[in-house]
Structure formats: C-alpha cells, structure tokens
Amino acid sequence: MACFFLVAAALPAAAQEAVFPNHGTVGLLPPPGMAEIPGVPGFEDRVARAAILIMEVPGSALEEVSKSFTPEALQSKGVTIEQKRDVTLPGGAKGVLMSGYQTMGPAALKKWIMLVGSGEQAAMVTVQFPEEASARYPDSAVDAALMSVTFRPPPTQDELLAGLPFSIQNMEGYRVVRVLGNNAVLLTKGEEKAADIASQPFFIIAAAPGDVREDDRESLAKRAISSVPGVKELKVERGGPQRIGGQPGYELIAKAVEMQSGKPVKVAQWLRFGRAGYLRMVGVAPAEGFDTSFTAMRGLRDGIEMR
C-alpha cells in the first residue's frame, strides 16, 4: 500500500484526475489546500486568500480576447506582467502564460493569467494571492496547476439535467442553454444562434429552499417577477393563486420591453410551493405570438417534478 501512494505522488499532475468546478468543461488539478467554490468555476483557499478562477471562452473568440490581455493593456488596470511565455499543455492545447503582480491600493497580489485553447474550446485561467501566501503556494505549485488544465466535451442535455433537483417530463420543444449552479436551468426554443428574448422564447426553472407562508406568497411572487433579467418597464397584467401540479402556487403575467432592442415582450412567472422549498418558473417571449408560447410554457411547467 505504501508503494502505491509513492507511485501516485510521482505521477505528473495531468495524469491524475482533473477537477471540473461548477460542472464546467475546463478542469485542472488544484494545489493542495484549495477547494471548489460553490456555484463558481474556480477554487479557493479562504485562509490564504488565494483563488484560481476559470472563464470558459469559445475557441473562435480566443484571439479576440487575447487582444485585451496584452501586458500593455493589463498595465492600465494595475497588473504588471514580469514574465510571458508560450505554453503547450499535455493534452495539446496551446496558449500564453503571463505572471506578475497586481496593485490593490497599498497591497500587491501575485498574479498569473493563462489564455489557452484547443479547437472549439478555450479558457482564461487566473491565479492570485497575497505575497505572504507564497510559502504555501510556491511558483512551482501554481505552474503545475496551470499546466494540468484540461478540456472535456460539453455535457449532453441529459447529463446537464440529471444533476438538477427536479426533472422535466416534457421539454415542449425547448433545449438547454445553460445549467446555472446545481439548482437552475435556462432553456430556449428557437434558432441555435439566436440569443435574445426579443426574437425567441426563454424559460428558466430554479429550485429554492425554504417554507414560504401562505400570506407571504403574493409579495414574494411580485418581488421575484420585478427582478426578471433582460427586461424593463415591466407591468403586471394579471395573476393570483392557483394549483400547480397538485400544489399551491402563484401565477403572474406581465408585459415589458426587451432591454436592448425595446421590443415588446411578455413574462409569465409561476411559483410552486412545497414543504421544504419552492420552484420558480419564468417564461419570457416576444409579445407577438405570445399565446402560442404561453401554451408551450404551461405544458413545460406542468411536467416539472422535484426528484
């Protein structure tokens, strides 16, 4: 058994199992002492104030992103680059690694920025911590973590949905855009490349903990619908309590305009209350043809069940 651990310790970082924070497609082997940040693609050591953050980037956009992260551009943001080198990761991805420090008032943080990509996938990985944490995280440990960065194929729709606390029985033609943390999913129905609510319907489902008292449900519903992103000038047209999936719920229907284009949209929100938490379901679609979208949204809503 002792020999096994000696052999394992001698393996290069890339040969060990990478950790993919926040269920992302970019992972690495974090230095000892760092743990995943809940709901965030990265790792941290709160005691040492050290962090590694990962931002996924489309491979086609890596060159454009790189133009904003030259040593000269970073200097204007208080980041001084002392070293810059080209890197090739064990998996074949290529990129550039820069290191230096960032001035934060009277303090300075050690900082690494790596831009790297392979085919359609790319990432920007940043590492930073105060100088006094260097004994705990020497340059060699940071370099090993960065060189262990690896990419994996995006998860399938079924894989994305399997990790959520609820299931969707009927997608009604919707597809997954993104799973948000471990309790929410954003869906859309329409063209693959379309990305705004002025042109196609979107639907978000989120599970939240907590027992909501009956006399608090209306105010919660109104506060929630006022925070729907991407819209402005929202005005509730109708709504009230109703049964949803055999449980108490609250429906609100509102009109609004899409924030960027100013085009009219409509918003449907349902809250479904259980004993230990509630589901929030929000659909947003162009005002024109909303009745058809609303029918599909209700079908989607009625097929959602807690696991």
TADAMO-V704623 format. One line per field, one symbol per residue. phi: phi as a letter, one per 20 degrees, with the letter a starting at -180 (. if undefined). psi: psi as a letter, one per 30 degrees, with the letter a starting at -180 (. if undefined). burial: b if it has 9 or more other C-alpha atoms within 8 Angstrom, else e. A space follows every 50 residues. Layout:
phi->???
psi->???
burial->???
//
This chain:
phi->.ffgfffffeffgfeeffddflleddcbeffgodcfegmcfrcbcffeld bcdddfcggfeffffffecegfffgfdnddedcbbfccfgeofdaccdbr bcecmfdcdfbcccdbbbmedbbdddcbafgfefffcfgffffffffegb dcfgffgfffffeefcddfcflnecfeaedmdbbbddbcqfgefbcffdb fcbcccdceoeefgfdffffffffffdffncblfcfeaqrfaeclmcfbb dcccdacffeemffcccdccddddfdrbddccdcbgffmfgfffffffff gfdecff
psi->eeeeeeeeffklefflklkjkghafklljllkfklkjkgkialljeefhk kkkkjkkkeffeeeefffhleeeeefggjjkekklkkjleffklakkklb lkkibflkkkkkkkjkljbfkllkkkkkllefgeeeileeeeeeeeffkl klkklleeeeffglglljejfhfllkekkjbgglkklljakefkgkfffl klkkkkkklkjkleffeeeeeeeeffgklfllhkkkelllklkjhglkak kkkllakkeefgkkllkkkkkkkaegalkkkkkklkekgeeeeeeeeeee efgkkk.
burial->eeeeeeeeeeeebbeeebebbbebbbbbbbbeebebbeebbbbbbeeebb bbbbebbbbeebeeebeebebebbbeebbbbeebeeeebeeebbbbbbbb bbbeeeebbbbbbbbbbbeebbbbbbbbbbeebbeebeeebbebbbbbbb eeeeeeeeebbeebbbbbeeeeebbbeebbbbbbbbbbbeeeeeeebbbb bbbbbbbbeebbeeeebbeebbeebeeeeebeebebeebebebbeebbbb bbbbbbbbeeeeebbbbbbbbbbbeebbbbbbbbbbbeebeebbebbebb eebbeee
//
